[in-house]
Amino acid sequence: MADAATPKTGVVGPTSAPDDVLRVEHIAKRFGPVTALKDVNLHLKKGEVLGLLGDNGAGKSTLIKILCGFQKPDAGKMFLHGQPFEPNSVDEARAAGIETVYQDLALIDELSVYHNLFLRKERLHRPVPILANRQMKREARTALDEIGINIPRIDVSVARLSGGQRQAIAVARTVNSDADIILLDEPLAAMGAKEGAQILDLVARLKEEGRVSIIMILHNYVHVLQACDRVSMIQDGAIALDKPTAETSVEELTDIVVNEYRRAREATHREEAARPAGP
Amino acid sequence: MASAAQSPAQGGSPTPQEDGREHHSVALPAGREILSRLISLREGSIIVVTIVVAIYFSANTSSFLTTANFKTLLPYFAPLALLGAGEVFVMILGEIDLSIGAMYMFAPIVFYKLDQAGLGLVASMIIALLVCMVVGVINGAFVAIVGVSSFVTTLGMLFSFEGLSLILSHGTPVATPGAQVTQTEAKVHHIVNGHNIVLSEKINHIGTFAKLFGGGVYSELIWAVAIVILLQVVLTFTRWGLYTVAIGSNKLGAAEAGVNVKLVTIRNFVLCALLAAMVGIFEAIRSQTIQPDPSGPNELLLIAIAGAVIGGTLLTGGSGTVVGALIGALFLGILDDGLILQGVNANYKLFYTGLAIIVAMTANVYVGRVRRGHSGSG
């Protein structure tokens, strides 16, 4: 991990800024014969919402898993608030202020909304460590109201909620913590327009507050341009584009992908042409 | 003939089928909602069934609703309630502990050996319990750290420690230390037809130690009720209980949220082993002998699991109550006792117990669906 890979041509170099809360340089990760990440440079400013785009298998989720401490990179360096950052576990990353909403949401179906919100951060009566359920309910209600999530009843199990409400609870859980960096892995996956809009509204409100910085994986370019300050696109395990959303457009993003597909198609044709003709 | 029969069937088949389906969905609504409300209380179904069964036996046998019968019921259901209470904590995790049979058998033998070595009753008992708690740690470590399935781990421990019990005891029954009955003679005055008659009567005494730990008539009942209430509070109102449910409901999610899955798993296996060891010692004191025979414990462990299941604890984890296990044990006790009083053949008894488990389990699956809101009616 000490010897960072040398930057290659055509790869966006690390752009360092004093107000970066998170910066990763030359991150690489292989899974056996598969190279998930070749050389990734990424930075996140305070209060910024960064949209992470990329085709299936481009390495988006791998990058998120490295940032949240779930996996370790093979090479490269990470910096959190300017300090070297090498989390050995999700707990370590969380202690450092990075909260993640996984695609599976990590909600406990059998537990109520407020118990899910306060999982591992339970409020207790003292001196006997009995759960202060009433206090948690009250605080959960306040927290949900503050970030504008409308859940009719917070004492029902989360299994009874809709997909959008569940996602909102999962996001609210991270907001309700002391985290200053939130990673969202496809928060709009498998969600209708109405529910998706709720989540994007929530992200917009968090952006306005400016307390947390967010990296979120998205698929829809319109959502990215609407909700994010900046967009990074991963292609073949490296950042192919890194621009403020104001300076890019759906057309430009689409072109990159179209070109990628054309290159892939041409490569396949070349391989087929090079292959000796069969019987 | 074949073609003649086919053509009308082909033409007419879609309509009656659709008809039938519509009738089905329309016919159900009103009564079902009331029923689902009643049984969506976690222990609701088993409470109702237990009361119904108790009323049935009270009406049919004159000797059912008597103090004497209640006393015969106690030694059956109090140990089951205690064993079930520990098992519930493991089952909510989505695991199972079969080794409670071995702990039940092993603890009194350790207790006996230590007492023989001169450690004294209380110290021997405490060390015997601690030894069994270590076995619980091993169970939990194999499941949570090594990753062996709990069924396999605890099955292995069941056989190992039942075997070890036989080795240590040489398969010979012994008298339980501290449980000896002493007799004293007392002169008792009777007044018969106006005459004062003095008769000497023999009075049985058991030691205070035995009275406290299983020997007293209500000793096991008091322990069972106290521990069940305590553990129900732990399950419902503490982080320990919350994390137990969280792990059983979504192990990965709980771990991602930062719950220490290994610690909670090990702790619950320790609790389960401790309670089984306690019951083992209590029962040895109550019966005054330590019987190194695995057949009793093997049956008891399965009945304890049945009691927990009947009481609403899901084998798949994530849901269950300690009070439910107590009621489940009470239900099995009443069923067993009532069937005996009615003079039902022992073979039928096992058959009815089996049916009761299946019916209760089906009800629990339905209740779970209603509570999660997955079913059409919920």
Contacts between the chains, C-beta under 8 A, distances in Angstrom:
chain1	res1	chain2	res2	distance
A	90	B	256	6.4
A	90	B	258	7.5
A	91	B	258	5.8
A	94	B	258	6.4
A	100	B	256	7.8
A	102	B	256	6.1
A	104	B	252	7.1
A	104	B	253	6.9
A	105	B	253	7.3
A	106	B	250	7.1
A	106	B	252	7.1
A	106	B	253	3.7
A	106	B	254	7.8
A	106	B	256	4.0
A	106	B	257	5.6
A	107	B	250	7.0
A	107	B	253	6.1
A	108	B	245	7.2
A	108	B	246	4.5
A	108	B	249	4.8
A	108	B	250	5.1
A	108	B	253	5.8
A	108	B	254	6.4
A	108	B	257	7.7
A	109	B	249	5.3
A	109	B	250	6.4
A	109	B	318	7.2
A	109	B	372	6.9
A	110	B	245	5.3
A	110	B	246	7.7
A	110	B	248	7.3
A	110	B	249	3.8
A	110	B	318	4.4
A	110	B	319	5.8
A	111	B	242	7.0
A	111	B	245	6.2
A	111	B	246	6.2
A	111	B	249	6.8
A	115	B	242	6.2
A	119	B	242	7.6
A	119	B	246	6.5
A	119	B	254	7.6
A	119	B	257	4.6
A	119	B	258	7.7
A	119	B	259	7.1
A	120	B	257	5.4
A	120	B	258	4.2
A	120	B	259	6.3
A	122	B	239	5.5
A	122	B	242	6.9
A	124	B	239	7.5
A	129	B	238	6.2
A	129	B	239	6.9
A	130	B	233	7.8
A	130	B	237	4.8
A	130	B	238	6.3
A	131	B	237	5.2
A	131	B	238	6.3
A	131	B	239	6.9
A	131	B	242	6.7
A	133	B	237	7.7
A	157	B	371	7.2
A	157	B	372	6.9
A	159	B	372	4.5
A	159	B	373	6.6
A	159	B	374	7.7
A	160	B	372	7.0
A	160	B	373	4.4
A	173	B	257	7.9
